[in-house]
């Protein structure tokens, strides 16, 4: 199922944001991200294509966010998490 979302996404240096994915992953793993932070992290992971190369739980989370309509398949945020 996760493979259905796999897409080769290549972004140029100019298109990449200054978001620090490594710090985001560390904060996510340690439970320090709020819902908005999780959405931003997974948006960046999907945009870069990295999410599909990480451990399976990341791909499943990304697929869940896509299925729930929070992200599109390119990683764009479609709606904000409810407060």
C-alpha atoms as an extended CHARMM CRD file, in Angstrom:
* protein
*
        83  EXT
         1         1  UNK       CA              0.0000000000        0.0000000000        0.0000000000  PROA      1               0.0000000000
         2         2  UNK       CA              2.7650000000        2.4410000000        0.8600000000  PROA      2               0.0000000000
         3         3  UNK       CA              4.4100000000        1.7620000000       -2.4800000000  PROA      3               0.0000000000
         4         4  UNK       CA              1.3920000000        3.3140000000       -4.1980000000  PROA      4               0.0000000000
         5         5  UNK       CA              2.5260000000        6.6580000000       -2.8220000000  PROA      5               0.0000000000
         6         6  UNK       CA              6.1770000000        6.2230000000       -3.7330000000  PROA      6               0.0000000000
         7         7  UNK       CA              7.2120000000        8.8510000000       -6.2070000000  PROA      7               0.0000000000
         8         8  UNK       CA             10.6110000000       10.0140000000       -7.2380000000  PROA      8               0.0000000000
         9         9  UNK       CA             10.6660000000       13.6360000000       -6.1790000000  PROA      9               0.0000000000
        10        10  UNK       CA             13.7500000000       15.5900000000       -7.0680000000  PROA      10              0.0000000000
        11        11  UNK       CA             14.0850000000       19.1550000000       -5.9410000000  PROA      11              0.0000000000
        12        12  UNK       CA             16.8100000000       21.5910000000       -6.8140000000  PROA      12              0.0000000000
        13        13  UNK       CA             18.7820000000       23.3860000000       -4.1310000000  PROA      13              0.0000000000
        14        14  UNK       CA             16.7570000000       26.5320000000       -4.8480000000  PROA      14              0.0000000000
        15        15  UNK       CA             13.4910000000       24.6650000000       -4.2570000000  PROA      15              0.0000000000
        16        16  UNK       CA             14.5420000000       23.0580000000       -0.9750000000  PROA      16              0.0000000000
        17        17  UNK       CA             13.4650000000       24.8030000000        2.1660000000  PROA      17              0.0000000000
        18        18  UNK       CA             15.7460000000       25.5950000000        5.0540000000  PROA      18              0.0000000000
        19        19  UNK       CA             13.8240000000       23.1070000000        7.2190000000  PROA      19              0.0000000000
        20        20  UNK       CA             16.2130000000       20.9010000000        9.2110000000  PROA      20              0.0000000000
        21        21  UNK       CA             14.8380000000       17.4050000000        8.6150000000  PROA      21              0.0000000000
        22        22  UNK       CA             17.3530000000       15.7370000000       10.9220000000  PROA      22              0.0000000000
        23        23  UNK       CA             16.3280000000       17.9120000000       13.8700000000  PROA      23              0.0000000000
        24        24  UNK       CA             12.6780000000       17.3690000000       12.9550000000  PROA      24              0.0000000000
        25        25  UNK       CA             13.1160000000       13.5950000000       13.0510000000  PROA      25              0.0000000000
        26        26  UNK       CA             14.8950000000       13.7680000000       16.4110000000  PROA      26              0.0000000000
        27        27  UNK       CA             12.1280000000       15.9690000000       17.8490000000  PROA      27              0.0000000000
        28        28  UNK       CA              9.4690000000       13.6570000000       16.3990000000  PROA      28              0.0000000000
        29        29  UNK       CA             11.1210000000       10.5520000000       17.8560000000  PROA      29              0.0000000000
        30        30  UNK       CA             11.3840000000       12.2080000000       21.2830000000  PROA      30              0.0000000000
        31        31  UNK       CA              7.7630000000       13.3940000000       21.2520000000  PROA      31              0.0000000000
        32        32  UNK       CA              8.6210000000       17.0930000000       21.1440000000  PROA      32              0.0000000000
        33        33  UNK       CA              6.5830000000       18.0220000000       18.0420000000  PROA      33              0.0000000000
        34        34  UNK       CA              3.0220000000       19.2830000000       18.1850000000  PROA      34              0.0000000000
        35        35  UNK       CA              0.5530000000       18.3370000000       15.4360000000  PROA      35              0.0000000000
        36        36  UNK       CA              1.6300000000       21.2720000000       13.2740000000  PROA      36              0.0000000000
        37        37  UNK       CA              5.2800000000       20.2490000000       13.6550000000  PROA      37              0.0000000000
        38        38  UNK       CA              4.5150000000       16.6510000000       12.6880000000  PROA      38              0.0000000000
        39        39  UNK       CA              2.6490000000       17.8290000000        9.6080000000  PROA      39              0.0000000000
        40        40  UNK       CA              5.5290000000       20.1120000000        8.5760000000  PROA      40              0.0000000000
        41        41  UNK       CA              8.0780000000       17.3190000000        9.0830000000  PROA      41              0.0000000000
        42        42  UNK       CA              6.1270000000       14.8210000000        7.0120000000  PROA      42              0.0000000000
        43        43  UNK       CA              5.4590000000       17.4390000000        4.3610000000  PROA      43              0.0000000000
        44        44  UNK       CA              9.2040000000       17.9250000000        3.9660000000  PROA      44              0.0000000000
        45        45  UNK       CA              9.8950000000       14.1870000000        4.0640000000  PROA      45              0.0000000000
        46        46  UNK       CA              7.3320000000       13.4950000000        1.3260000000  PROA      46              0.0000000000
        47        47  UNK       CA              8.5330000000       16.4270000000       -0.8080000000  PROA      47              0.0000000000
        48        48  UNK       CA             12.1050000000       15.1500000000       -0.6940000000  PROA      48              0.0000000000
        49        49  UNK       CA             11.1080000000       11.5130000000       -1.1930000000  PROA      49              0.0000000000
        50        50  UNK       CA             13.1400000000       10.5840000000        1.8920000000  PROA      50              0.0000000000
        51        51  UNK       CA             10.0820000000        9.2920000000        3.7540000000  PROA      51              0.0000000000
        52        52  UNK       CA              9.9300000000        6.2280000000        1.4890000000  PROA      52              0.0000000000
        53        53  UNK       CA             13.5290000000        5.2940000000        2.3960000000  PROA      53              0.0000000000
        54        54  UNK       CA             13.1630000000        5.5530000000        6.1830000000  PROA      54              0.0000000000
        55        55  UNK       CA             11.8500000000        2.8050000000        8.4440000000  PROA      55              0.0000000000
        56        56  UNK       CA              8.3610000000        1.6160000000        7.5930000000  PROA      56              0.0000000000
        57        57  UNK       CA              6.5270000000        3.5530000000       10.2760000000  PROA      57              0.0000000000
        58        58  UNK       CA              7.4470000000        6.8200000000        8.5270000000  PROA      58              0.0000000000
        59        59  UNK       CA              6.0000000000        5.6480000000        5.2360000000  PROA      59              0.0000000000
        60        60  UNK       CA              2.8590000000        4.4300000000        6.9640000000  PROA      60              0.0000000000
        61        61  UNK       CA              2.4430000000        7.7530000000        8.7700000000  PROA      61              0.0000000000
        62        62  UNK       CA              2.9220000000        9.6630000000        5.5130000000  PROA      62              0.0000000000
        63        63  UNK       CA              0.3880000000        7.4270000000        3.7640000000  PROA      63              0.0000000000
        64        64  UNK       CA             -2.0750000000        8.0180000000        6.6190000000  PROA      64              0.0000000000
        65        65  UNK       CA             -1.6420000000       11.7980000000        6.3690000000  PROA      65              0.0000000000
        66        66  UNK       CA             -2.1970000000       11.5940000000        2.6120000000  PROA      66              0.0000000000
        67        67  UNK       CA             -5.2680000000        9.3680000000        2.9910000000  PROA      67              0.0000000000
        68        68  UNK       CA             -6.7080000000       11.7070000000        5.6480000000  PROA      68              0.0000000000
        69        69  UNK       CA             -6.3150000000       14.6930000000        3.3130000000  PROA      69              0.0000000000
        70        70  UNK       CA             -3.6640000000       16.5570000000        5.3010000000  PROA      70              0.0000000000
        71        71  UNK       CA             -1.0120000000       16.1650000000        2.5890000000  PROA      71              0.0000000000
        72        72  UNK       CA             -1.1400000000       15.5650000000       -1.1290000000  PROA      72              0.0000000000
        73        73  UNK       CA              1.1420000000       13.0410000000       -2.8060000000  PROA      73              0.0000000000
        74        74  UNK       CA              3.7050000000       15.7490000000       -3.5100000000  PROA      74              0.0000000000
        75        75  UNK       CA              3.8980000000       16.6940000000        0.1770000000  PROA      75              0.0000000000
        76        76  UNK       CA              1.9380000000       19.9340000000        0.0400000000  PROA      76              0.0000000000
        77        77  UNK       CA             -0.0730000000       20.6670000000        3.1780000000  PROA      77              0.0000000000
        78        78  UNK       CA             -3.7590000000       20.6990000000        2.2560000000  PROA      78              0.0000000000
        79        79  UNK       CA             -5.2920000000       21.4020000000        5.6360000000  PROA      79              0.0000000000
        80        80  UNK       CA             -4.0630000000       22.2810000000        9.0910000000  PROA      80              0.0000000000
        81        81  UNK       CA             -4.5090000000       19.9450000000       12.0620000000  PROA      81              0.0000000000
        82        82  UNK       CA             -7.5300000000       20.6660000000       14.2090000000  PROA      82              0.0000000000
        83        83  UNK       CA             -6.7710000000       22.3600000000       17.5020000000  PROA      83              0.0000000000
